[in-house]
Amino acid sequence: MSFPIPEFSRKQVQRAGYTLVNFEESEGDFDMEAWHDAFLVLTNWRACHGYPINTFQATLRNKLKKIDPDALVAQRLKRTPSIINKLQRIKGMNLARMQDIGGLRAVVNSLPQLQILHQEYKTTIFTHTLVSEYDYVKEPKESGYRSVHLIYRYKLRYDSPYDGLQLELQMRTKLQHAWATAVETMGTFLRHSLKSSEGPDEWLNFFALVSSAFAHSEKMPLVPGYEHLSKAETYRKTKEDSERLGVREKLERFSSAVRAIPTTGKKRAAYYLVELQLTGDDSNVKITSFARDKLEEANTQYSSAEREAKLTGTQVVLVAAGSIESLKRAYPNYFLDTHEFLTHLEKIARSKFSIVE
């Protein structure tokens, strides 16, 4: 399999990021040729991260064979809107140093399995450099986000054009994954990046509260701002706010439009271009599959779809997974699959802690 190699210097990549941000923030005339050149730089830079991701996922799968053979593993390249949004939100951020353009995710069944996997990576000797580590399970974000992130700088024993590229390895439990899925799904339809703490306070507060309830379930540190609530108080408030906001009804309506997506594991491919199209109250998902030797074509279509998405509001992502079914399991937010989240909400609602005596 052939992978793209970096065609531009780090300074060119950095300048491209500035150009794309300036375009998003401009209100008047803008040099479209400069934007186009910057977009080509971004497209190449992002595509190059596919090589280190592919290497890391093989190691991850080997580790999971002993820890959780049923774990989910998936990889993705960060979407252009997400890249630009991050460049805008974080002061001093530049495209050449962004750590999560290439992402790899592992979802294990239980908290003990997550802790074992985390420790495995901590004790494994790599030629790659562990740049940063964030344990948002022990120290949840105020938004309620809980997961373990490891940032690596890629380096082989021999010189490689991919040396220095960074990638992010996310590790989380199914419960933490269910929460993140619901946040992204609701954010998609509210047209706010809830996962970036942008949007209506009532929804941001609700998901932070639910995450604290889930933390109670996993007997882990609570979300900042909710430590003062007991388990019973957290569960009762979660039930009340869920009913007040009509969470179940909204999420079920969102998912009903895509239930007809094929779930058979027979249709296999190496890469999938996923386009979530929203029109009024309706939605549908378009999937284009690519064979392993069609990565360059996949990246070309990915870039083209993203340009169109700026006009249509379509959500676009290029992901790699073993089958349509594993794709749906690993990236359920793109299929509006929040069944797992709603199941846990129901457990909270039926819990003895939610019953007011």
C-alpha positions as CSV (number, residue, x, y, z in Angstrom):
1,M,0.0,0.0,0.0
2,S,1.4,3.4,-0.9
3,F,0.9,6.4,1.4
4,P,1.4,10.1,0.5
5,I,4.6,11.7,1.7
6,P,5.0,15.3,3.0
7,E,5.4,17.7,0.1
8,F,5.6,20.9,2.0
9,S,7.9,22.3,4.8
10,R,6.7,22.8,8.3
11,K,6.7,26.6,7.7
12,Q,4.5,26.1,4.6
13,V,2.1,24.0,6.7
14,Q,2.0,26.6,9.4
15,R,1.3,29.4,6.9
16,A,-1.5,27.3,5.3
17,G,-3.2,27.1,8.7
18,Y,-3.1,30.8,9.1
19,T,-4.5,31.4,5.6
20,L,-7.4,29.0,6.2
21,V,-8.3,30.7,9.5
22,N,-8.1,34.2,8.0
23,F,-10.4,33.0,5.3
24,E,-13.0,31.8,7.8
25,E,-12.8,35.1,9.7
26,S,-12.7,37.4,6.7
27,E,-15.8,39.5,5.9
28,G,-14.8,41.0,2.6
29,D,-12.7,40.0,-0.4
30,F,-10.3,37.2,0.0
31,D,-7.6,35.8,-2.3
32,M,-9.2,32.5,-3.4
33,E,-6.0,31.3,-5.0
34,A,-4.2,31.6,-1.7
35,W,-7.0,29.7,0.0
36,H,-6.9,27.0,-2.6
37,D,-3.1,26.6,-2.2
38,A,-3.5,26.4,1.6
39,F,-6.2,23.8,1.2
40,L,-3.9,21.7,-0.9
41,V,-1.2,21.9,1.7
42,L,-3.6,20.9,4.4
43,T,-4.9,18.0,2.3
44,N,-1.4,16.6,1.9
45,W,-0.3,17.2,5.5
46,R,-3.4,15.4,6.8
47,A,-3.1,12.5,4.4
48,C,0.5,11.9,5.4
49,H,-0.6,11.0,8.9
50,G,-2.2,7.8,7.6
51,Y,1.1,6.0,7.6
52,P,2.0,6.4,11.3
53,I,-1.6,5.7,12.2
54,N,-1.5,2.4,10.3
55,T,1.7,1.4,12.1
56,F,0.3,2.2,15.6
57,Q,-3.0,0.4,15.0
58,A,-1.1,-2.9,14.4
59,T,0.6,-2.5,17.8
60,L,-2.6,-1.5,19.5
61,R,-4.5,-4.6,18.1
62,N,-1.7,-6.9,19.4
63,K,-1.9,-5.5,22.9
64,L,-5.7,-5.7,22.9
65,K,-5.6,-9.5,22.1
66,K,-4.5,-10.1,25.7
67,I,-6.6,-7.4,27.4
68,D,-9.9,-7.3,25.6
69,P,-10.3,-9.3,22.3
70,D,-13.7,-7.7,21.7
71,A,-12.4,-4.1,22.0
72,L,-13.1,-1.6,19.2
73,V,-10.3,-0.2,17.3
74,A,-10.7,2.6,14.7
75,Q,-8.6,5.3,13.1
76,R,-9.5,8.6,11.6
77,L,-8.0,11.8,10.0
78,K,-9.3,15.0,11.6
79,R,-12.0,16.8,9.6
80,T,-11.1,20.2,8.1
81,P,-13.8,22.1,10.0
82,S,-12.5,20.6,13.2
83,I,-8.9,21.5,12.4
84,I,-9.8,25.1,11.6
85,N,-12.0,25.4,14.7
86,K,-9.2,24.2,16.8
87,L,-6.8,26.7,15.2
88,Q,-9.3,29.5,16.0
89,R,-10.1,28.4,19.6
90,I,-6.6,27.7,20.9
91,K,-4.2,30.7,21.1
92,G,-0.8,29.9,19.7
93,M,-1.9,26.7,18.0
94,N,-0.5,26.1,14.5
95,L,-1.2,23.5,11.9
96,A,2.3,22.0,11.9
97,R,2.2,21.3,15.6
98,M,-1.4,20.1,15.9
99,Q,-1.2,16.8,17.8
100,D,-4.5,15.1,16.8
101,I,-4.7,15.4,13.0
102,G,-4.2,11.6,13.0
103,G,-6.2,9.8,15.6
104,L,-6.5,6.2,16.8
105,R,-9.2,5.0,19.2
106,A,-9.5,2.0,21.4
107,V,-12.8,1.3,23.2
108,V,-12.6,-1.4,25.9
109,N,-15.5,-3.0,27.8
110,S,-14.4,-2.1,31.4
111,L,-12.5,0.3,33.5
112,P,-9.9,-2.3,34.7
113,Q,-9.2,-3.2,31.0
114,L,-8.6,0.5,30.3
115,Q,-6.2,0.8,33.2
116,I,-4.3,-2.2,32.0
117,L,-4.0,-0.9,28.5
118,H,-2.9,2.5,29.7
119,Q,-0.2,0.8,31.8
120,E,0.9,-1.3,28.9
121,Y,1.7,1.8,26.8
122,K,3.4,3.4,29.8
123,T,5.8,0.5,30.1
124,T,6.4,-0.3,26.5
125,I,9.7,1.0,25.0
126,F,9.2,2.7,21.6
127,T,11.4,4.5,19.2
128,H,8.5,6.9,19.1
129,T,8.4,9.7,21.7
130,L,5.5,10.1,24.2
131,V,5.0,13.8,23.9
132,S,2.0,14.3,26.2
133,E,-0.3,12.3,28.4
134,Y,-3.8,13.4,29.5
135,D,-5.8,11.2,31.9
136,Y,-9.2,12.7,31.8
137,V,-10.6,9.7,33.6
138,K,-8.7,10.6,36.8
139,E,-9.2,14.3,36.1
140,P,-12.4,14.8,34.0
141,K,-12.8,18.0,32.0
142,E,-15.4,20.5,33.2
143,S,-17.4,19.5,30.1
144,G,-17.6,16.0,31.4
145,Y,-15.2,14.5,28.8
146,R,-13.5,11.4,30.2
147,S,-10.8,9.4,28.3
148,V,-7.1,8.8,28.3
149,H,-5.0,10.5,25.6
150,L,-1.5,9.7,24.7
151,I,0.3,11.9,22.1
152,Y,3.3,10.3,20.2
153,R,5.8,11.8,17.9
154,Y,6.5,9.3,15.2
155,K,10.1,8.0,14.8
156,L,11.5,4.9,13.2
157,R,14.9,3.4,13.7
158,Y,15.8,4.5,10.2
159,D,15.2,7.8,8.5
160,S,11.6,8.2,7.3
161,P,9.7,11.1,5.6
162,Y,7.1,10.6,8.4
163,D,9.5,11.2,11.3
164,G,8.2,14.0,13.5
165,L,4.5,13.6,12.6
166,Q,2.3,13.4,15.7
167,L,-0.7,11.3,16.4
168,E,-3.2,10.9,19.2
169,L,-4.1,7.6,20.8
170,Q,-7.5,7.7,22.7
171,M,-8.4,5.0,25.1
172,R,-11.8,4.9,26.8
173,T,-14.5,2.5,28.2
174,K,-17.8,1.7,26.4
175,L,-19.5,3.9,28.9
176,Q,-17.2,6.9,28.3
177,H,-17.6,6.3,24.5
178,A,-21.4,6.2,24.8
179,W,-21.3,9.7,26.5
180,A,-19.0,11.2,23.8
181,T,-21.2,9.7,21.1
182,A,-24.3,11.4,22.5
183,V,-22.5,14.7,22.8
184,E,-21.4,14.7,19.2
185,T,-24.8,13.6,17.9
186,M,-26.7,16.2,19.8
187,G,-24.2,18.8,18.8
188,T,-24.6,17.9,15.2
189,F,-28.3,18.7,15.3
190,L,-28.1,21.7,17.5
191,R,-25.4,23.0,15.1
192,H,-23.1,23.7,18.0
193,S,-19.8,22.0,18.9
194,L,-20.9,20.8,22.3
195,K,-17.7,18.7,22.6
196,S,-15.8,22.0,22.5
197,S,-18.0,23.5,25.2
198,E,-19.8,25.7,22.7
199,G,-23.6,25.9,22.6
200,P,-26.7,26.3,24.9
201,D,-25.8,26.1,28.6
202,E,-28.7,23.8,29.4
203,W,-27.2,21.2,27.1
204,L,-23.6,21.7,28.2
205,N,-24.7,21.4,31.8
206,F,-26.8,18.3,31.1
207,F,-24.0,16.4,29.5
208,A,-21.6,17.4,32.3
209,L,-24.1,16.1,34.8
210,V,-24.6,12.8,33.0
211,S,-20.9,12.3,32.8
212,S,-20.7,12.7,36.6
213,A,-23.4,10.1,36.9
214,F,-21.4,7.8,34.7
215,A,-18.3,8.5,36.8
216,H,-20.3,7.4,39.9
217,S,-21.1,4.2,38.1
218,E,-17.4,3.6,37.4
219,K,-16.4,4.7,40.9
220,M,-14.0,7.3,39.5
221,P,-13.5,11.0,40.2
222,L,-16.5,13.2,39.5
223,V,-16.8,16.0,37.0
224,P,-15.7,19.4,38.3
225,G,-18.7,21.4,39.6
226,Y,-20.6,18.3,40.5
227,E,-18.5,16.8,43.3
228,H,-20.9,18.2,45.9
229,L,-23.7,16.0,44.6
230,S,-24.2,12.6,46.1
231,K,-24.8,9.6,43.8
232,A,-28.5,9.7,44.6
233,E,-28.7,13.5,44.0
234,T,-26.8,13.1,40.7
235,Y,-29.0,10.3,39.5
236,R,-32.2,12.1,40.4
237,K,-31.1,15.3,38.7
238,T,-30.0,13.4,35.6
239,K,-33.4,11.8,35.4
240,E,-35.3,15.1,35.8
241,D,-33.1,17.0,33.3
242,S,-33.3,14.2,30.8
243,E,-37.1,14.3,30.9
244,R,-37.3,18.1,30.8
245,L,-35.1,18.4,27.8
246,G,-36.7,15.4,26.0
247,V,-33.4,13.8,25.4
248,R,-34.7,10.3,24.6
249,E,-37.2,11.6,22.1
250,K,-34.7,13.8,20.3
251,L,-32.0,11.2,20.0
252,E,-34.4,8.5,18.9
253,R,-35.8,10.8,16.2
254,F,-32.3,11.6,15.0
255,S,-31.4,7.9,14.7
256,S,-34.6,6.7,13.1
257,A,-33.6,8.2,9.7
258,V,-30.5,6.0,9.4
259,R,-31.7,2.6,10.7
260,A,-31.8,1.3,7.1
261,I,-28.0,1.5,6.8
262,P,-26.6,-2.0,6.0
263,T,-25.0,-3.7,9.0
264,T,-23.7,-6.9,7.4
265,G,-20.0,-7.5,7.8
266,K,-19.7,-8.9,4.3
267,K,-19.1,-5.6,2.6
268,R,-15.5,-4.9,3.5
269,A,-13.2,-2.1,2.6
270,A,-10.1,-0.4,3.9
271,Y,-11.5,3.2,4.0
272,Y,-14.9,4.8,4.1
273,L,-15.9,8.3,3.2
274,V,-18.9,9.1,5.4
275,E,-21.2,12.1,4.6
276,L,-24.0,12.9,7.1
277,Q,-26.5,15.0,5.3
278,L,-29.0,17.1,7.2
279,T,-32.1,18.7,5.6
280,G,-34.6,20.1,8.0
281,D,-35.9,17.3,10.2
282,D,-34.6,14.6,7.9
283,S,-31.1,13.1,7.7
284,N,-29.3,10.4,5.8
285,V,-25.8,9.0,5.6
286,K,-23.9,8.3,2.4
287,I,-21.0,5.9,2.5
288,T,-18.4,5.6,-0.2
289,S,-16.0,2.7,0.3
290,F,-12.4,2.4,-1.0
291,A,-10.1,-0.6,-1.3
292,R,-6.7,-0.5,0.5
293,D,-4.8,0.6,-2.7
294,K,-7.2,3.5,-3.3
295,L,-6.1,5.7,-0.4
296,E,-5.0,8.5,-2.7
297,E,-8.4,8.5,-4.5
298,A,-10.1,8.4,-1.1
299,N,-8.2,11.5,0.1
300,T,-9.0,13.3,-3.2
301,Q,-12.8,12.7,-2.8
302,Y,-12.5,13.6,0.9
303,S,-11.2,17.0,0.1
304,S,-13.8,17.5,-2.6
305,A,-16.6,16.5,-0.3
306,E,-15.3,18.9,2.3
307,R,-15.4,21.8,-0.1
308,E,-19.0,21.1,-1.0
309,A,-19.8,20.7,2.7
310,K,-19.0,24.3,3.3
311,L,-22.1,25.2,1.2
312,T,-24.4,22.4,2.3
313,G,-23.6,21.9,6.0
314,T,-22.9,18.2,5.4
315,Q,-20.7,16.5,8.0
316,V,-17.8,14.7,6.3
317,V,-15.2,12.3,7.6
318,L,-12.8,9.7,6.1
319,V,-12.3,6.8,8.4
320,A,-10.7,3.3,8.3
321,A,-12.4,0.3,9.7
322,G,-12.8,-3.4,9.0
323,S,-16.4,-3.3,7.9
324,I,-19.5,-1.2,7.7
325,E,-20.6,-2.8,11.0
326,S,-17.3,-2.0,12.8
327,L,-17.4,1.5,11.4
328,K,-20.9,2.0,12.9
329,R,-19.7,0.7,16.2
330,A,-16.5,2.8,16.3
331,Y,-18.0,6.0,15.0
332,P,-21.6,5.8,16.0
333,N,-22.0,9.6,16.1
334,Y,-21.9,9.7,12.3
335,F,-24.8,7.2,12.2
336,L,-26.7,8.9,15.0
337,D,-26.5,5.6,17.0
338,T,-27.0,6.6,20.6
339,H,-28.6,3.4,21.8
340,E,-25.9,2.7,24.3
341,F,-26.2,6.1,25.8
342,L,-30.0,5.9,26.1
343,T,-29.7,2.4,27.7
344,H,-27.5,3.9,30.4
345,L,-29.8,6.8,30.9
346,E,-32.7,4.3,31.4
347,K,-30.6,2.4,34.0
348,I,-30.1,5.6,35.9
349,A,-33.8,6.5,35.7
350,R,-34.8,3.0,37.1
351,S,-32.1,3.0,39.7
352,K,-33.1,3.0,43.4
353,F,-31.0,6.2,43.7
354,S,-33.4,8.0,41.3
355,I,-36.5,7.1,43.3
356,V,-37.8,9.9,45.5
357,E,-39.2,8.5,48.7
